Amino acid sequence: MPPVSTPSDARLSRPVQVAEAIKSWVVEHGMKAGDRLPAEAELIARFGMAKGTIREAMRILEAQGLVKTRTGPGGGVFVHEVSRERARALLGNYFYFKDLTIGDIYQLRQVLEPELVATLAGKLSPAVLSGLQAVIDSYSEPSKSIEEEREQHLASLQFHAMLAEQSPNPLLSFCIDFMVALLSDLTVYRELYAPPNIELWKKGRDFQLRLLGALRQGRAEEAREIMAEHMATARALMEGQEAVMLQRFMAG
């Protein structure tokens, strides 16, 4: 095979070009997590690159979580599936300095989450339904301290992460899970749980109970409508919490 080089990747370093070529080669050959990649000598011959370039390309792929090196007997470089947690962390780094707002996140949640629950109505197992009910039960009473308020906020968001996990659409599932994770992080480090908001607790819990009933009974359109109203209400209340946070910051 001739050296890897195309006009579209001319700005990339040679190791990065090779790493991209290896990824394409893995996909083309239908390799799965756990499959062993060819030995270094074969990769050198296959991609027409020097040993140092191949090794740097493999380091790039390992840093991305796409390959894993094992030493000792039976060792080598193996295809590795990136976990949802790692993918979420890597993508989160991109948004770290983007100064996201509650409105940014809810703009997407309002579109995606009603569609998610509509597809799940009548399809969730008794175990999943019980798990969702247990989450709601964990905040059956208003919080009695600021620490409990924080935990209730995070538990409420976990309800949505659990729903996302049930989606048969991996892209939809990941997008919603990622937004829930972003919102959880914002809630904690911007202290959006302070001061306690009894209206947010009451309305949020009521929406979730109604939603769970619609999901149990397979009422897809009702589930979509409940979630749409839930997201709109939560957005307004959380933007209010965000405004309070900004006032605290300015006062400080």
SVG drawing of the C-alpha trace seen along z (x, -y; Angstrom):
<svg xmlns="http://www.w3.org/2000/svg" viewBox="-52 -43 63 59">
<polyline fill="none" stroke="black" stroke-width="0.4" points="0.0,0.0 1.4,-3.5 2.0,-6.0 -1.2,-7.4 -1.9,-10.9 -4.9,-12.7 -5.6,-16.4 -8.3,-16.5 -5.9,-15.4 -2.8,-17.4 -3.0,-19.7 -2.8,-16.7 0.5,-15.3 1.6,-12.0 1.0,-10.0 -2.6,-11.4 -3.1,-10.5 -2.0,-7.0 -4.2,-6.7 -7.2,-7.7 -6.2,-5.2 -5.9,-2.4 -9.4,-3.3 -10.8,-3.1 -9.0,0.2 -10.4,1.7 -14.0,0.7 -13.5,2.0 -12.4,5.3 -15.3,5.6 -13.0,5.9 -14.7,5.9 -13.6,5.1 -11.0,7.7 -9.7,8.4 -5.9,8.2 -4.4,5.7 -1.6,6.9 1.9,6.8 4.0,3.7 6.1,5.0 2.9,5.7 1.5,2.3 4.8,0.7 4.5,2.6 0.8,2.1 0.8,-1.7 4.2,-2.4 5.4,-4.4 8.4,-4.3 8.4,-2.5 8.3,-5.8 5.2,-7.0 3.4,-3.7 4.2,-3.8 3.0,-7.4 -0.2,-6.5 -0.8,-3.6 -0.2,-6.0 -2.8,-8.4 -5.4,-5.5 -4.7,-4.3 -5.1,-7.8 -8.5,-7.9 -9.4,-4.7 -9.8,-2.8 -7.0,-0.3 -5.5,1.3 -2.0,2.7 -1.4,5.9 2.0,7.2 3.3,10.6 2.2,13.9 -0.7,13.4 -0.1,9.7 -0.3,7.2 -2.5,4.3 -6.2,5.0 -9.3,3.1 -11.0,1.6 -14.5,0.2 -14.7,-3.2 -17.0,-3.2 -19.9,-5.7 -18.2,-7.2 -15.0,-7.9 -16.7,-9.2 -18.8,-11.5 -15.7,-12.8 -13.8,-13.4 -16.7,-15.3 -17.2,-17.2 -13.7,-18.5 -14.8,-20.3 -17.5,-22.1 -15.5,-22.9 -14.8,-26.5 -18.0,-27.1 -19.9,-28.6 -23.0,-26.6 -26.3,-27.9 -29.4,-26.1 -31.1,-27.4 -28.5,-25.8 -29.0,-22.4 -32.8,-22.5 -33.2,-23.7 -32.1,-20.2 -33.7,-18.3 -37.1,-19.8 -36.7,-18.3 -35.2,-14.9 -36.7,-13.7 -40.3,-13.8 -39.4,-11.7 -37.5,-9.3 -40.3,-8.5 -42.8,-8.2 -40.6,-5.4 -40.4,-3.7 -44.1,-3.7 -45.3,-0.1 -41.8,1.3 -40.0,1.0 -39.5,4.1 -41.1,4.4 -37.5,4.2 -36.8,0.9 -40.2,-0.5 -39.5,0.5 -36.1,-1.2 -37.7,-4.4 -40.3,-4.3 -37.5,-3.8 -35.8,-6.9 -38.9,-9.0 -39.5,-7.5 -36.1,-8.7 -37.4,-12.3 -40.9,-11.6 -40.6,-14.5 -39.1,-18.0 -35.5,-18.3 -34.6,-19.3 -31.1,-20.6 -29.1,-22.1 -27.1,-18.9 -30.3,-16.9 -31.6,-19.4 -28.4,-18.8 -28.9,-15.0 -32.5,-15.3 -31.6,-17.4 -29.1,-14.8 -31.4,-11.9 -34.1,-13.6 -31.7,-13.9 -30.7,-10.2 -34.4,-9.3 -33.8,-10.8 -30.4,-9.1 -32.1,-5.7 -34.7,-6.4 -32.0,-7.3 -30.2,-4.0 -33.3,-2.1 -33.4,-3.7 -32.6,-1.3 -31.2,-4.2 -27.5,-4.5 -27.1,-8.1 -30.3,-9.3 -29.4,-7.5 -25.9,-9.0 -27.0,-12.5 -29.6,-12.6 -27.3,-10.9 -24.6,-13.5 -26.9,-16.4 -28.1,-15.0 -24.4,-14.6 -23.7,-18.2 -26.7,-19.4 -25.7,-17.4 -22.2,-19.0 -23.7,-22.5 -26.0,-21.9 -23.2,-21.0 -20.5,-23.5 -22.8,-26.5 -24.9,-25.5 -28.2,-25.6 -29.8,-23.6 -29.6,-26.7 -31.8,-28.1 -34.2,-25.1 -37.1,-25.4 -40.2,-23.7 -42.0,-24.4 -39.3,-22.7 -39.4,-19.6 -43.2,-19.4 -43.8,-19.9 -40.8,-17.8 -42.0,-14.9 -45.6,-15.2 -44.5,-15.2 -42.3,-12.1 -45.1,-10.2 -47.6,-11.0 -45.0,-10.1 -44.3,-6.7 -48.0,-5.9 -48.2,-6.7 -45.1,-4.6 -46.5,-1.6 -49.8,-1.8 -48.1,-2.3 -49.7,-5.7 -47.0,-7.1 -48.6,-10.4 -49.5,-11.1 -45.9,-10.4 -44.6,-12.7 -46.9,-15.5 -46.1,-15.1 -42.3,-15.1 -42.6,-18.2 -44.5,-20.1 -42.0,-18.7 -39.0,-20.0 -40.6,-23.5 -41.5,-23.9 -38.1,-22.6 -36.3,-25.0 -38.2,-28.0 -37.6,-27.0 -33.9,-26.1 -33.3,-29.4 -34.7,-31.1 -32.2,-29.2 -29.5,-30.2 -30.5,-33.9 -30.2,-33.6 -26.8,-32.1 -25.6,-35.0 -27.0,-37.5 -25.0,-35.7 -21.9,-35.9 -22.3,-39.6 -23.0,-40.4 -19.8,-38.5"/>
</svg>
